[in-house]
Amino acid sequence: MKLFFFDVETTGTLYWKHGIHQLSGKIVIDGEEKERFDFKVRPNPKAVIEQQALDVSGVTKEQIMAYTPMEEVFKELIGMMSKYVDKWTSKKTGRFHLTGFNSTQFDNPFLKAWFAQNGESYFYSWFWYDSLDVMTMAALKFAPNRHSLNGFKLMNVAQYLGIQIEEDKLHDAMYDIDITEKCFNILYKELIGDDNHRTIQ
């Protein structure tokens, strides 16, 4: 099973209006980490930049505008992904499972839009359409006691699962990825009964 853990930090909350300024993640195949990446990305020139969004990430407009142009980052990412997925044969050989926290509602649309902005219209040749959202996995586990939980953000879910959190590192995409993977591993083992993410034969 090919997992593409990822997290984005953005200039706002609307994928059709705002842009990505950090893209972090790791590629895990059958339980083994193959790659990790942490790209600081100069946003799409047409993206609106909201100061409130930058404050959440602890960066300034001057900083993000000095990052690597998105076209260069995109080329590097595709080069990395191509080691493990051939988009022309991926239906038979396996695509990546997009894996994140609340990614279905937030990160996935941003990533898909970013691919399109870089001229790649075959997004779903790289990734399966149905992603693995750790928030949804956690919702299933905690459904019987959801009424007693105090919040359901990544930090809350991680703490419910017994994972130690360094709050000052939250909202750095790479740190969030590491926490998301820890949550995924616990939930996957409990829900599926396999701690190696191995392909079912």
N, C-alpha and C positions, 0 to 999 in steps of 0.2 A: 504494500500500500504506500502510495506516494503522498506525503503530507507537505503542504506549503503553508507553514505557520507565518502569519504576517500581521503587521499593525501599521497604521498610518497616523501621522500627525499632520493636521491640515490648517489652512488659513481661515476656516469657517466650517459650518456644518452642512452646507448644500453642495453636493457633488457637481451640479451643473453650473455653479457660480464660483466656488472656491477651489483651491488647489492643494496638492500634497507638498509638504516641505520636508518630511522625513518618512522613509519607507524602510522598515526593518523586518527581519524574519529569519527563518531557517528552513532548510529542506531536510526532511526526515523520511527515509525510505526503509520500510520494514523494521522500524524501531531504531535505526541507526542514523545519527546526524551526519549529513553529507556536506552541507554548506551552511554558513550563516552570513547574513549581510546586514549592513546598517548604513543606508544611503541618506546623506543630507542633500536634499533636492531643491534647486531653485524652482519656485512654482511656475506654472504656466504663465506666460506674460499677460494673458487675458484674465487671470484669476483675481478676484477681489480679495483683499487682505484685511481681515478684521483684527483689530488690536486685542480684543478680548480673547480670541482664539490663540494668538501668540503668547499672551500672558499665561494661559493654561500650560503651554509647553515651555515657558521660561526662555523664549527667544525674542529677538527684535527683528524688525523689518530689514534693517541693515545687514543683520547676520544671514537671514535666509536668502536675501538677494545676492549674497556673495557665495552661495552654495553652487555645486556643480550643476550645469544646465541639465534640464530633465531629459533631453535627447541623449546625452552621454550616459546618464544613469540608466536609461531604458535599454540602451544597447548593451551595457554591462550585465544587466539583469537577464536579458534574453539569452546572452551568451552562457550564463550560468545555468539557466533553466534548460537550455538545449542539450546539456550533458545527460539529462534524465528523461526528457520528453521530446519526441519528434512530433510536432503539431500535425504533420501530414499523415502519420500512422497512429496517432494517439488513441483513436477509438478502439483499436485492437490491442495496443501495447500498454495502455494505461496513461491517464492524465493525472495532474495534481488534484488533490482534494484541498480546496481553500479552507484553512483552519484558523480561527481567531475567536475573539471574545466580542459578542454583539456585532460580529462581522457582517452578518446577513443584512442588517439594517444600515450599517454605517460604512465599514471598510470596503466591503465588496463593491458597492456602487462607485466609490472613489477610485478603486483600482481599475475597474472596467473603463471608467471615463478617462483615466490617465493613459491606458493602453490606446484608446481611440485617439486621444490628443497626440500620441506619438505615431499615429498612422497604422496601428495594428488593429484590424477589424476581426481577427480570428481569436478573440479572447477565449471562447469556449472550445477551441482546439487545444489550448494549454490546460484548461481547468474543467473538471466536471461541473455541470450546472448546479447540482445540489451540493452545497458546502457543509462543512462540519463546524457548527457554531457551539463553542464551549458553554455559552450562556444557556442555550437550549438544552444541552446535556445536563447542566446543573439544575435547570428548572425541573427536569424529570426526576432527578434524584431527590430534590428538596420539596417536591410538590406536596407531600403530606403535611409538612411543617412550614410551608411558605408564609403563612400568616404570622409566624413568630419571628421571622427573620428581619433584621434591621438593615434594609437596603440590599440591592442585588448587583452592585457594581463589581468589577473584577476584584478589587481589594476585599470586599465583603465575602464573595464566593471563595476566594483563596483562604481567607481566615476560617470560614466554616469548614473547609477541608483540612485545616491544621497546618497551612503553609505560612511561614514567617514572612511578613511584609515590611519592607523599608519604605515608609510612606513618602519620604522626600525624593525617592526615585521614580514614583509613579508618574505617568504621562511622558516618560522617556520611552520611545517605541521599543527599543531593544530590551529594556527591563520588563516592559509589559508582555513582550513575547515570551521571555523566560518564565514568568509567572503563569501565563496562559498555558504553556506546554506542561508545566507541573500540574495544573488543574486538569488538563486533558488526560494526562497519564493516569491520574487517580480515577477520574470518572470513566474512562474507557475500560480500565480493568474491572471496575465495579459493574458497569452496565453490560459489557461485552464478555468479560471473563478472560481477557487476553492483555498482557502488559507489554507485548512486543509489537503491537500494531501489524502483525504479520498478515499477509494476504491469505484469505481462506481458500484452501485447495478443494 
